[in-house]
Amino acid sequence: MSQGIHHTEVDGIPTLFAYATGPMRAGLVFRVGVADETLAGAGITHLVEHLALHRQGLADYHFNGATKAAFTHFHVEGAEHEIVAYLDGVCTSLLDLPMERLETEKEILRTEEASREPGQLPLWRYGAQGYGLVSYPEWGVRGLRPDDVREWAGTWFTRDNAVLWIAGERLPAGLSLKLPAGQRRPMPAVTSALPTAPAYFSDGKGGVLLDAVVTDTTAARLYAGVLERELSRSLRQEGGYSYTAASDYTSRRDGFATVTAFADALPAKQDAVLGGFVDVLVGLQVGRIAQADLEAVRGRSDATLTAPDAAVRRLPGAAEELLAHRPPRGLDELRAELWAMTPQHVHAWRWRPPGRRCCRLPRGTGPTGPGTRRPRPRRRTPSRARGSRPYARTGRPWSSGARGSV
C-alpha cells in the first residue's frame, strides 16, 4: 500500500489514514482550543478534555489528550479493538460528560497548572484574548457550572468540527463515532497588543528570545533552520557565550507560522550574547547565507519527509490543516519545493510580513549599534500573577543600516 496519507470518512467525520505496521495509532482532533475562550472562562476546553477521558479509567493501552491554542487532540495507541473502544468512549462521554466528576477535575487542573510555566511572549504579542490566553492561568475553571461545560462541549465538540486520523494496517472494524452535528469553526481571530512593531520587552531573565510571526512557507522554515545553525556557531562554538542557541518553527495553520529563536546567557555575558544575536540576524539580513548551511538544513528536512514513518508522523498536523481549511499537501509537492530553494530564495524571503517581531531581553540590556534608537517604555504587564514587572518597549529594536528591516 502507498506510504502516503489517504482520505476517507467515518460517520460523517473526515478521516486521514496512513499504512503502518505494529500497534495501531489514532487521534480525534477538534478545532477548538485556548484561543477560542475568554479570560473569564479560561480553562473550559481543558476541563472538557479531562471529563471526556475520565471514563477510560486505568487502561492497559496508552491514551491521552492535549489542549492546544487552536486544537484539542485525543490520541491512543493499542490493539484494534482498544482503538475502537477508546474512540467510542470519548465520543460517548462528550455527549454525556460525567458531571459528578466536575469538582474533582477542577482540582486536578489547578494542580496541573501549579507546575506549568507558560511563556510571556503570547501575552505581550496578542494581549489577554485569543492566542494570548496561553500565557494566563486557567482563571475560569473555578466558577464553571455544569451547564456552562455542557454548552461548550455541545457547541465545539461536534462531528462537523472534527477530523479523525488512523495509522495501521487497515481501518478498524466496528469503528463508530457518534457525535452531534455542528459547524466547522473558523480559526481564532488574531489580535495584537503591541502599539507598534518590531518591539522588545525586558523581564529580568538571562538570555535573548526572538518571536516572529511569518508567512508559512518552505523558505521561512529553511530560514529558521539556518538561523539556528548560525546562532549555535556564533554564540556557542566560537564565542562560548551560550549553552543553548536554538530556533523553532511552528505553523499556526492559518497561513502563518511562528519562528522562535533563543540564546541563554550568564549575567556577565548578557551584552555579548545580545550583540552576537543581533550580528547573526544582520548577517542573514544582508544575504550571508552559506550554501553548506542550507544543504544541511534541507537534508534534515528531506530525511524527515522520506523516513519510513513520515506519513504517520504527519497525520496529527495534517488533521489540523484540514480543520483549518488547508488540505494537506502531498509528499512529492513538498519535496519539489524543498529542493527548489536556493540561498537567494531564503534571503529574498527574510522577514515577511515585516514588522511582526517581538524580542525578550534581559533586564538592564537594550539593542545597541549604529542607527539604533532606544524606545521609551509603553506599559507594564497587567497581571501580578507573574511575579515580575517587565517593561515593554516598541519601535525598531536594532538597525543594520541595510535596506529593509531585520
Secondary structure, DSSP 8 states (H G I E B T S, - for coil): --SSEEEEEETTEEEEEEE--SSEEEEEEES--GGGS-STTTTHHHHHHHHHHHTT-S-SSEEEEEE-SS-EEEEEEE-HHHHHHHHHHHHHHHHS--GGGHHHHHHHHHHHHHT----SHHHHHH-SSGGGGGGS--TTGGG--HHHHHHHHHHHSSGGGEEEEEEESS--TT--------------------SSSSEEEE-S-SSEEEEEEEE--HHHHHHHHHHHHHHIIIIIIIS---S-EEEEEEE-SSSEEEEEEEE---GGGHHHHHHHHHHHHHHHHTT---HHHHHHHHHHHHHHHHSTTHHHHHHHHHHHHHHTT-----HHHHHHHHHH--HHHHHHHSSSSTT-EEEEE-TT----STT-----EEEE-S-STTS---EEEES-S---SSSS--
